[in-house]
Amino acid sequence: MSPSGARLEALTKELRLRWQQTQEYWVDAKSREFEHKYLEELFASVDRAVLVIDQLDKLVLKIKKDCE
């Protein structure tokens, strides 16, 4: 995995952990709405982005190798 993808994944993991901690204290309809409206899509988008970053990293490495 590329350094950028790994960093994005690590930061997202930290956000997930912080959100879980927040949910211990913020338990109501608004917290569920916030999670559904913002975090679910964010986490899904980050997962997709990490895959794309990894694919792009592999492509760039291949291009560099082909140009040598």
Secondary structure as GFF3:
##gff-version 3
##sequence-region A 1 68
A	DSSP	alpha_helix	3	23	.	.	.	ID=ss1
A	DSSP	alpha_helix	29	34	.	.	.	ID=ss2
A	DSSP	pi_helix	35	39	.	.	.	ID=ss3
A	DSSP	alpha_helix	40	67	.	.	.	ID=ss4
###
